[in-house]
């Protein structure tokens, strides 16, 4: 801060001195001897040009005369004197007051819209501050405690709620039942009971042990993030780290890792993560649209010039955009369920009409299972088998997702 004010003060003084010198110099006096000589020499030069044009003097003589007269013009200009009148004493005082007023106005403007008391923030200090903020941010429990608990669902099928009560009781009696915990995690999430959902998903990961997949850890991270209202807690970060350790290309884990870096003041690290997902993911990836919506602003904050690639035309793309995700946070459980059902219906219609990748079929089967629509899930599994009958490995991917969702292949 001291260096800044010393530099600013020196610049102000230098500016004032420069302006006063300029005002004190005055203007050239048109009646000085030097000014009269200049007029004579210019007239002589013009006469030489006229004589040369008429041919009354040879060309070489004209050239010699031009050089001589030009030399005299330069000498006369050098010896020209200023009048020395400059400003009167009163004028000097007025000029000084005007200059001081302008400089005072500049200082006042900076004090009004600038940040005179803000300390220097070199890059190293800002990075250190971001690291401290990241290390000391809210825990999952603290973040959830700050969010009102969602009201209980009132428009859910009573039979489904009855089945859920039985499922909760069964998993309570048999906490090591992997299939039961998987069903509990997905169905609690469908009901909007996100805290219960991530607790069940933690049980799934505990029971799987080293066999827990990147998808298992990514699902846990998402449940915790949504339960915290979009905030990436240290506990959610651990789940993201585990997902990326198993699959460094996991798109959802990279998206939410970028979100965490934004929240902790490191947009410079978040930008390459999001850019890589945007430029490498399939057009219908659910993470492409939210990244495309916000990456221009992220690039600007990160100090990067970036032009996102043009959005391809993808019919029926199932991924939510950032606006949809934000709107979903304010929806009732019924509205949220309706939105999800609409997205799943669009995915089903597209896969039925056009076919798709095994990952998309697996997503459809899992989505129906999470919604409690087990018959639709089995139907989607059968259609996937038919559509992918020439790709045995692809069929295995869909069947594995069905198994994880509690559907017997």
Residue pairs with C-beta under 8 A, 6 or more apart in sequence:
1 119
1 120
4 120
12 103
12 106
12 107
15 103
16 99
16 100
16 103
19 95
19 99
20 92
20 95
20 96
20 99
23 86
23 87
23 91
23 92
23 95
24 86
24 87
24 92
25 82
25 86
26 82
26 83
26 84
26 85
26 86
26 87
27 82
27 83
28 35
28 80
28 81
28 82
28 83
29 35
29 81
29 82
29 83
32 80
32 81
32 83
34 76
34 77
34 79
34 80
34 81
35 80
37 72
37 76
38 73
38 76
38 77
38 80
41 69
41 72
41 73
41 76
42 73
44 69
45 66
45 69
45 70
45 73
48 57
48 62
48 65
48 66
48 69
49 62
51 57
51 62
52 59
52 62
57 65
87 95
110 116
126 265
127 266
129 265
130 264
130 265
130 266
133 264
133 265
134 264
134 265
134 266
137 233
137 234
137 263
137 264
138 146
138 231
138 233
139 233
139 234
139 235
140 224
140 227
140 228
140 233
140 234
140 235
140 236
143 228
143 229
143 231
143 233
144 195
144 227
144 228
147 227
147 228
147 229
150 192
150 193
150 333
151 332
151 333
153 161
153 191
153 192
153 333
153 334
153 337
154 333
154 334
155 333
155 334
156 191
156 333
156 337
157 372
160 372
163 372
164 187
164 188
164 191
167 180
167 183
167 184
167 187
168 184
170 177
170 180
171 177
171 180
171 181
171 184
171 200
171 203
174 180
175 181
175 203
176 207
178 204
178 207
178 208
179 406
181 200
181 201
181 203
181 204
181 207
182 200
182 204
182 404
182 405
182 406
183 369
183 405
183 406
184 196
184 197
184 200
185 197
185 198
185 200
185 201
185 203
185 204
185 219
185 223
186 197
186 366
186 369
186 370
186 405
186 406
187 370
187 372
188 194
188 196
188 197
188 200
189 197
189 223
189 370
190 337
190 340
190 370
190 371
190 372
191 333
192 333
192 336
194 223
194 226
194 227
195 227
197 223
197 227
198 220
198 223
198 224
198 227
201 216
201 219
201 220
201 223
202 220
204 212
204 216
205 212
205 216
205 217
205 220
208 216
212 242
212 246
213 246
213 247
214 242
214 243
214 244
214 246
214 247
214 250
214 253
215 243
215 250
217 239
217 240
217 242
217 243
217 246
217 253
218 239
218 240
218 243
218 250
218 252
218 253
220 239
221 232
221 236
221 237
221 239
221 240
221 243
221 252
221 253
221 256
222 252
222 256
224 233
224 235
224 236
224 239
225 231
225 232
225 233
225 236
225 256
225 259
228 236
229 329
230 259
230 325
230 329
231 263
232 240
232 256
232 257
232 259
232 260
232 263
236 256
236 260
237 257
237 260
240 253
240 256
240 257
240 260
243 250
243 252
243 253
244 250
244 253
244 254
244 257
247 253
249 280
251 277
251 281
251 285
251 287
252 286
252 287
254 273
254 274
254 276
254 277
254 287
255 273
255 274
255 277
255 287
255 290
255 291
257 270
257 273
258 270
258 271
258 273
258 274
258 277
258 291
259 270
261 267
261 269
261 270
261 273
262 270
262 298
267 298
267 301
267 302
268 302
268 303
270 298
270 302
271 295
271 298
271 299
271 302
271 304
271 306
274 291
274 294
274 295
274 298
275 295
275 306
277 285
277 287
277 288
277 291
278 288
278 291
278 292
278 295
278 308
278 309
279 309
281 287
281 288
282 288
282 357
283 311
283 312
283 314
283 317
284 314
284 316
284 317
284 318
284 319
284 360
285 319
286 318
286 319
286 320
287 319
288 319
289 317
289 319
289 320
289 321
289 322
290 319
290 320
290 321
290 322
290 325
292 308
292 311
292 321
293 321
293 322
293 323
294 322
295 306
295 308
296 306
296 308
299 305
299 306
315 350
315 354
316 346
316 347
316 349
316 350
318 343
318 344
318 346
318 347
318 350
318 360
318 363
320 328
320 343
324 339
328 336
328 339
331 339
337 371
340 367
340 371
341 371
344 364
344 367
344 368
344 371
347 360
347 363
347 364
347 367
348 364
348 376
348 380
350 356
351 360
351 361
351 364
351 380
351 383
351 384
351 387
352 383
355 387
356 387
357 394
358 384
358 388
358 391
358 393
358 394
358 395
358 397
358 398
359 397
361 380
361 383
361 384
361 387
361 388
361 397
361 398
362 384
362 397
362 398
362 400
362 401
362 402
363 401
364 380
364 384
365 377
365 380
365 381
365 384
365 398
365 401
365 402
365 405
365 407
366 377
366 401
366 402
366 404
366 405
368 374
368 376
368 377
368 380
369 377
369 402
369 405
369 406
369 407
370 405
374 406
374 407
377 402
377 405
377 407
378 407
381 398
381 399
381 402
381 407
381 409
384 395
384 398
385 395
385 398
388 394
388 395
388 398
389 395
399 409
402 408
402 409
403 409
